[in-house]
Each structure stands twice: as structure tokens, then as C-alpha cells.
Amino acid sequence: MLNQDQKNDFNALLPGDSTEVGASRRTALKAALGVGYAVAAMPLMAQTAIKTPTQGLRTGQTTFDVNGFKVPAVYAAPAGKTNLPVILVVQEIFGVHEYIADTARRFARAGYLAIAPELYARQGDPLVYGEVAKLMAEIVSKVPDAQVMADLDGAVKWAGNNGGDLRKVGITGFCWGGRITWLYAGQSRHVKAGVAWYGRLVGTPSALTPGHPLDLAANLKAPVLGLYGGQDGGIPLTTVNQMKDALAQAGIQGNAAARASEFVVYPDAPHAFHADYRPSYRQDAAEDGFRRALDWFAAHGVGGGSMPAA
């Protein structure tokens, strides 16, 4: 049974209109890219899905231990380099699939060690679900925030042991991961900056999700850039304005990270406008947002600051 917050997420994720047949699009993607996308994310857009080259990168899959559980992850980094700035890439509601792995490669091409942990791994495999509502009810709604925070701590530790400079750690996340970005920026002693893409800001507290970004604005430890769509069906701009007010108040009270946080709203963009493999993709907003993300991390001491080379 989905609560109201989860129903809002579900509505935001409904696919856009398309003139192509979903199954044929998925087949085209498989043939053209040789990769896998989450089934529930259909319909898929072969003509806009980005495939970042791996030349000059070291990429792969790994695991790291958190309280006796081996958390799977994908990673990407410039080959042959160490002491790299680190970006945690936090999955959308669909888990770590090709879009998230490719996003990690984009950050690697910009000079980062990027790691994307499978944050639902204890609850199940989101990639095999064909229905968003079922995915949310059977997996997403059962994921505790405390588990996610601990797993992200584990990802940071892994990065530090594999060529990352833990003095330069940033976090970015999409949809479900956008909310997590706000939360982790309010907890981690390592994160210097975050970029949250259309993450939910408000909600009803529960045992598994005891606080939401609005509730925790005064606790922010690293400045966050929020990238949101003016046509988002699940995140009203009224909640963005609520968050702006909470951050401003926290800034007045002396929280430097809250005072430095900013929002950019793309008026014509829907939810998931960065998701290049979906009908919701808006190229101008996505590219502008990624440029802003790189500049944000550079400005706040994480590193990088240039667009990835093709």
C-alpha cells in the first residue's frame, strides 16, 4: 500500500507521450547500446539515450561491506590516476541501471572517481519490475533512510581506498536520489557539496523515513544546488519555495551551508528532465543542469569544473 508521498512520486514518474512502440524502442536500445535499462522505466528513447565512451576510463562493478552486507556498486574514474575528487551518484527510483552507470562515466570524464551504490540491494532487484507502483510498494517503500545513509558512508570509505581524495567529496542524485542528496548533505562529515535533481522536499514522517529535506534544513552541513522542473507533476513549486524559506531562515541563524544553497527551476521542464533515455528528457535543461553541477562542485572545493570530453 503506497502512502501519499509515494503516490506523488508515482504520478511524477508516469511516462510521457510517445509515437513509438515501447517494446521496439527497448529492442533498439539493446541493439544499439548493448546495455540494460530498468523495465519499469519504459517507454525508452533510443534516439536521445546517451552512451559515454569508456576510453581513458577505468570502469566496473564492485562491492563493499556495510555491517556484514556486501553492497554492490558501479564505478568510473580516469584511468591511471589517484587522489581524485569523489562523486557519489545516487540512483533514481529505478535503481542502478545503464542511465546511472553512464552518469558515473560522465563524471569520470570530468576528472572524478564516481561511484553509484545499489541502495535497494537488501530489499530486491528493481530492474526486473515492470510496474512502477509494484516496484514502489514491494521495494522502495521498504528502504530505511538509515540504511541508505550507512551505505553511502560505505561508498565513501570504498572511494578512499580506491584512489579517491576524501577531502573532496560531492554527492548528486536524481528523483528518489535527489531527496537522498539533501539528507546526506545534512549528515556526512565528508561531503563538501551536493546537487539534487528534482528530489522530493516534503513528506509525512514514518519509521523508515523519519525526516525529509524541509525538516532538516537547519542541519545542512554542505551547500546543495537544487535543480527542479516547473512542470513537475509530483513536486509542486510551493514546496520548493518552502525549502527556500527554510534554508534562508537557517542561514539567518548561522548555518553557512544552508545560506549558500541555491535552486534553479527550469520553467518548462517536467520531472526527470535529465533522464535522457525517457520521454521526460529535456536536452537544454539537462545540459545546463549538468554544467551547473560541475561548476557547483568546483566552486565548493570538490574539484572538476569542465564539461566531459566526448
VORO-75729 format. One record per residue (C-alpha): residue in one letter; x, y, z. Coordinates in steps of 0.02 Angstrom, whole numbers, padded with zeros to 5 digits, m for minus. Example, Ala and Ser with C-alpha at 12.3 -4.5 7.8 and 13.67 -1.06 7.14 Angstrom:
2
+--------+--------+--------+--------+
| residu |     px |     py |     pz |
+--------+--------+--------+--------+
|      A |  00615 | m00225 |  00390 |
|      S |  00684 | m00053 |  00357 |
+--------+--------+--------+--------+
END
This chain:
310
+--------+--------+--------+--------+
| residu |     px |     py |     pz |
+--------+--------+--------+--------+
|      M |  00000 |  00000 |  00000 |
|      L |  00076 |  00166 | m00054 |
|      N |  00066 |  00317 |  00061 |
|      Q |  00026 |  00489 | m00009 |
|      D |  00209 |  00536 | m00032 |
|      Q |  00239 |  00378 | m00133 |
|      K |  00083 |  00409 | m00237 |
|      N |  00151 |  00581 | m00280 |
|      D |  00315 |  00502 | m00333 |
|      F |  00220 |  00377 | m00439 |
|      N |  00121 |  00513 | m00527 |
|      A |  00280 |  00610 | m00565 |
|      L |  00357 |  00457 | m00645 |
|      L |  00216 |  00418 | m00766 |
|      P |  00291 |  00406 | m00941 |
|      G |  00263 |  00544 | m01067 |
|      D |  00175 |  00525 | m01233 |
|      S |  00271 |  00440 | m01372 |
|      T |  00233 |  00394 | m01551 |
|      E |  00346 |  00241 | m01544 |
|      V |  00305 |  00069 | m01476 |
|      G |  00390 |  00041 | m01308 |
|      A |  00445 | m00137 | m01344 |
|      S |  00526 | m00091 | m01509 |
|      R |  00615 |  00055 | m01426 |
|      R |  00685 | m00060 | m01293 |
|      T |  00743 | m00181 | m01427 |
|      A |  00826 | m00037 | m01521 |
|      L |  00916 |  00017 | m01364 |
|      K |  00978 | m00158 | m01330 |
|      A |  01042 | m00175 | m01507 |
|      A |  01121 | m00003 | m01517 |
|      L |  01195 |  00010 | m01344 |
|      G |  01212 | m00168 | m01283 |
|      V |  01155 | m00115 | m01110 |
|      G |  01010 | m00138 | m00991 |
|      Y |  00880 | m00016 | m00927 |
|      A |  00751 | m00041 | m00790 |
|      V |  00595 | m00122 | m00861 |
|      A |  00479 | m00007 | m00761 |
|      A |  00559 |  00145 | m00843 |
|      M |  00482 |  00107 | m01013 |
|      P |  00446 |  00179 | m01138 |
|      L |  00629 |  00207 | m01180 |
|      M |  00700 |  00333 | m01303 |
|      A |  00840 |  00261 | m01410 |
|      Q |  00861 |  00423 | m01506 |
|      T |  00910 |  00525 | m01352 |
|      A |  00993 |  00397 | m01237 |
|      I |  01174 |  00448 | m01209 |
|      K |  01317 |  00323 | m01217 |
|      T |  01475 |  00397 | m01141 |
|      P |  01639 |  00325 | m01211 |
|      T |  01744 |  00222 | m01091 |
|      Q |  01912 |  00257 | m01175 |
|      G |  02032 |  00326 | m01046 |
|      L |  01923 |  00269 | m00902 |
|      R |  01930 |  00126 | m00780 |
|      T |  01753 |  00064 | m00752 |
|      G |  01673 | m00086 | m00674 |
|      Q |  01572 | m00162 | m00534 |
|      T |  01624 | m00187 | m00354 |
|      T |  01557 | m00221 | m00181 |
|      F |  01594 | m00151 | m00010 |
|      D |  01547 | m00212 |  00163 |
|      V |  01420 | m00123 |  00272 |
|      N |  01375 | m00212 |  00433 |
|      G |  01409 | m00381 |  00356 |
|      F |  01314 | m00349 |  00193 |
|      K |  01405 | m00335 |  00028 |
|      V |  01334 | m00181 | m00058 |
|      P |  01354 | m00188 | m00249 |
|      A |  01407 | m00033 | m00343 |
|      V |  01465 |  00028 | m00513 |
|      Y |  01610 |  00148 | m00528 |
|      A |  01705 |  00250 | m00657 |
|      A |  01865 |  00353 | m00647 |
|      P |  02004 |  00420 | m00757 |
|      A |  02124 |  00278 | m00791 |
|      G |  02293 |  00280 | m00704 |
|      K |  02253 |  00423 | m00585 |
|      T |  02237 |  00433 | m00396 |
|      N |  02194 |  00567 | m00268 |
|      L |  02038 |  00600 | m00369 |
|      P |  01889 |  00703 | m00310 |
|      V |  01741 |  00590 | m00274 |
|      I |  01560 |  00600 | m00330 |
|      L |  01427 |  00488 | m00255 |
|      V |  01294 |  00458 | m00389 |
|      V |  01128 |  00414 | m00309 |
|      Q |  01004 |  00313 | m00410 |
|      E |  00831 |  00360 | m00465 |
|      I |  00683 |  00258 | m00406 |
|      F |  00728 |  00127 | m00538 |
|      G |  00893 |  00081 | m00456 |
|      V |  01067 |  00074 | m00533 |
|      H |  01040 |  00038 | m00717 |
|      E |  01126 |  00098 | m00875 |
|      Y |  01074 |  00280 | m00859 |
|      I |  01151 |  00292 | m00685 |
|      A |  01308 |  00198 | m00740 |
|      D |  01325 |  00316 | m00887 |
|      T |  01306 |  00467 | m00774 |
|      A |  01451 |  00400 | m00671 |
|      R |  01553 |  00389 | m00831 |
|      R |  01512 |  00570 | m00871 |
|      F |  01582 |  00624 | m00703 |
|      A |  01735 |  00514 | m00730 |
|      R |  01769 |  00602 | m00895 |
|      A |  01762 |  00766 | m00798 |
|      G |  01900 |  00703 | m00684 |
|      Y |  01806 |  00621 | m00541 |
|      L |  01802 |  00450 | m00461 |
|      A |  01614 |  00418 | m00469 |
|      I |  01529 |  00277 | m00375 |
|      A |  01346 |  00228 | m00383 |
|      P |  01297 |  00103 | m00247 |
|      E |  01146 | m00012 | m00263 |
|      L |  01047 |  00062 | m00119 |
|      Y |  00899 | m00058 | m00133 |
|      A |  01009 | m00214 | m00136 |
|      R |  00944 | m00285 |  00029 |
|      Q |  00762 | m00264 | m00024 |
|      G |  00771 | m00337 | m00201 |
|      D |  00812 | m00304 | m00383 |
|      P |  00717 | m00154 | m00452 |
|      L |  00772 | m00189 | m00631 |
|      V |  00655 | m00338 | m00651 |
|      Y |  00496 | m00244 | m00604 |
|      G |  00381 | m00197 | m00746 |
|      E |  00263 | m00085 | m00647 |
|      V |  00314 |  00071 | m00553 |
|      A |  00177 |  00052 | m00422 |
|      K |  00230 | m00126 | m00383 |
|      L |  00413 | m00076 | m00377 |
|      M |  00374 |  00061 | m00253 |
|      A |  00262 | m00047 | m00145 |
|      E |  00375 | m00200 | m00138 |
|      I |  00549 | m00121 | m00134 |
|      V |  00560 |  00068 | m00122 |
|      S |  00436 |  00088 |  00021 |
|      K |  00537 | m00037 |  00124 |
|      V |  00706 |  00052 |  00112 |
|      P |  00753 |  00141 |  00276 |
|      D |  00842 |  00307 |  00266 |
|      A |  00963 |  00246 |  00400 |
|      Q |  01015 |  00101 |  00288 |
|      V |  01045 |  00219 |  00142 |
|      M |  01150 |  00338 |  00246 |
|      A |  01258 |  00194 |  00308 |
|      D |  01280 |  00126 |  00132 |
|      L |  01334 |  00296 |  00069 |
|      D |  01460 |  00304 |  00211 |
|      G |  01523 |  00136 |  00148 |
|      A |  01537 |  00202 | m00029 |
|      V |  01641 |  00349 |  00032 |
|      K |  01756 |  00230 |  00125 |
|      W |  01774 |  00122 | m00031 |
|      A |  01818 |  00276 | m00134 |
|      G |  01952 |  00325 | m00009 |
|      N |  02031 |  00153 | m00026 |
|      N |  02023 |  00155 | m00216 |
|      G |  02102 |  00316 | m00273 |
|      G |  01982 |  00445 | m00204 |
|      D |  02028 |  00601 | m00105 |
|      L |  01908 |  00608 |  00043 |
|      R |  01944 |  00792 |  00067 |
|      K |  01847 |  00819 | m00096 |
|      V |  01681 |  00726 | m00093 |
|      G |  01520 |  00779 | m00178 |
|      I |  01351 |  00695 | m00199 |
|      T |  01219 |  00705 | m00334 |
|      G |  01057 |  00610 | m00354 |
|      F |  00902 |  00600 | m00462 |
|      C |  00719 |  00586 | m00412 |
|      W |  00725 |  00469 | m00260 |
|      G |  00911 |  00505 | m00256 |
|      G |  00879 |  00692 | m00257 |
|      R |  00794 |  00679 | m00087 |
|      I |  00937 |  00569 | m00026 |
|      T |  01062 |  00701 | m00083 |
|      W |  00982 |  00829 |  00033 |
|      L |  00979 |  00705 |  00178 |
|      Y |  01160 |  00650 |  00158 |
|      A |  01220 |  00830 |  00142 |
|      G |  01143 |  00854 |  00314 |
|      Q |  01236 |  00708 |  00390 |
|      S |  01404 |  00669 |  00310 |
|      R |  01565 |  00741 |  00380 |
|      H |  01647 |  00710 |  00211 |
|      V |  01528 |  00791 |  00085 |
|      K |  01576 |  00967 |  00034 |
|      A |  01433 |  00998 | m00089 |
|      G |  01279 |  00917 | m00162 |
|      V |  01172 |  00932 | m00319 |
|      A |  00994 |  00870 | m00300 |
|      W |  00895 |  00839 | m00459 |
|      Y |  00706 |  00851 | m00429 |
|      G |  00709 |  00765 | m00260 |
|      R |  00554 |  00770 | m00152 |
|      L |  00571 |  00902 | m00014 |
|      V |  00422 |  00873 |  00099 |
|      G |  00331 |  00722 |  00166 |
|      T |  00249 |  00635 |  00312 |
|      P |  00375 |  00563 |  00435 |
|      S |  00374 |  00374 |  00458 |
|      A |  00478 |  00244 |  00547 |
|      L |  00585 |  00215 |  00391 |
|      T |  00588 |  00397 |  00333 |
|      P |  00586 |  00499 |  00495 |
|      G |  00636 |  00663 |  00414 |
|      H |  00627 |  00750 |  00246 |
|      P |  00737 |  00889 |  00175 |
|      L |  00620 |  01028 |  00235 |
|      D |  00627 |  00959 |  00412 |
|      L |  00817 |  00953 |  00410 |
|      A |  00862 |  01117 |  00326 |
|      A |  00940 |  01186 |  00484 |
|      N |  01055 |  01034 |  00497 |
|      L |  01133 |  01052 |  00324 |
|      K |  01322 |  01027 |  00329 |
|      A |  01360 |  01056 |  00145 |
|      P |  01280 |  01175 |  00020 |
|      V |  01158 |  01097 | m00103 |
|      L |  01109 |  01155 | m00277 |
|      G |  00930 |  01103 | m00313 |
|      L |  00884 |  01077 | m00496 |
|      Y |  00695 |  01066 | m00520 |
|      G |  00565 |  01069 | m00657 |
|      G |  00424 |  01196 | m00663 |
|      Q |  00308 |  01064 | m00738 |
|      D |  00349 |  00925 | m00614 |
|      G |  00189 |  00829 | m00579 |
|      G |  00246 |  00767 | m00408 |
|      I |  00347 |  00913 | m00338 |
|      P |  00246 |  01074 | m00333 |
|      L |  00344 |  01236 | m00339 |
|      T |  00259 |  01281 | m00175 |
|      T |  00370 |  01150 | m00091 |
|      V |  00524 |  01223 | m00175 |
|      N |  00476 |  01392 | m00103 |
|      Q |  00450 |  01314 |  00068 |
|      M |  00626 |  01242 |  00059 |
|      K |  00697 |  01409 |  00004 |
|      D |  00617 |  01492 |  00155 |
|      A |  00681 |  01358 |  00274 |
|      L |  00858 |  01374 |  00206 |
|      A |  00851 |  01564 |  00219 |
|      Q |  00794 |  01553 |  00399 |
|      A |  00931 |  01427 |  00440 |
|      G |  01056 |  01543 |  00357 |
|      I |  00999 |  01689 |  00464 |
|      Q |  01026 |  01578 |  00616 |
|      G |  01206 |  01547 |  00564 |
|      N |  01203 |  01391 |  00454 |
|      A |  01328 |  01433 |  00317 |
|      A |  01285 |  01281 |  00210 |
|      A |  01100 |  01325 |  00210 |
|      R |  01140 |  01506 |  00168 |
|      A |  01249 |  01452 |  00020 |
|      S |  01121 |  01330 | m00051 |
|      E |  01030 |  01379 | m00211 |
|      F |  00889 |  01324 | m00327 |
|      V |  00872 |  01329 | m00514 |
|      V |  00698 |  01297 | m00584 |
|      Y |  00676 |  01259 | m00769 |
|      P |  00500 |  01327 | m00803 |
|      D |  00453 |  01210 | m00946 |
|      A |  00538 |  01052 | m00882 |
|      P |  00445 |  00903 | m00809 |
|      H |  00506 |  00779 | m00679 |
|      A |  00657 |  00676 | m00735 |
|      F |  00711 |  00804 | m00864 |
|      H |  00891 |  00741 | m00853 |
|      A |  00842 |  00560 | m00890 |
|      D |  00898 |  00553 | m01072 |
|      Y |  00825 |  00380 | m01100 |
|      R |  00646 |  00432 | m01058 |
|      P |  00513 |  00542 | m01143 |
|      S |  00532 |  00666 | m00998 |
|      Y |  00707 |  00715 | m01059 |
|      R |  00733 |  00897 | m01099 |
|      Q |  00904 |  00920 | m01177 |
|      D |  00927 |  01106 | m01143 |
|      A |  00882 |  01092 | m00958 |
|      A |  00982 |  00931 | m00937 |
|      E |  01140 |  01001 | m01015 |
|      D |  01126 |  01166 | m00923 |
|      G |  01098 |  01073 | m00760 |
|      F |  01249 |  00963 | m00784 |
|      R |  01359 |  01114 | m00821 |
|      R |  01293 |  01197 | m00665 |
|      A |  01328 |  01038 | m00565 |
|      L |  01510 |  01035 | m00620 |
|      D |  01530 |  01220 | m00583 |
|      W |  01447 |  01198 | m00413 |
|      F |  01565 |  01059 | m00362 |
|      A |  01715 |  01159 | m00422 |
|      A |  01658 |  01315 | m00330 |
|      H |  01637 |  01220 | m00167 |
|      G |  01804 |  01132 | m00163 |
|      V |  01759 |  00962 | m00233 |
|      G |  01854 |  00981 | m00397 |
|      G |  01821 |  00971 | m00583 |
|      G |  01731 |  01114 | m00665 |
|      S |  01740 |  01070 | m00850 |
|      M |  01622 |  00977 | m00964 |
|      P |  01669 |  00796 | m01001 |
|      A |  01764 |  00767 | m01163 |
|      A |  01669 |  00668 | m01295 |
+--------+--------+--------+--------+
END
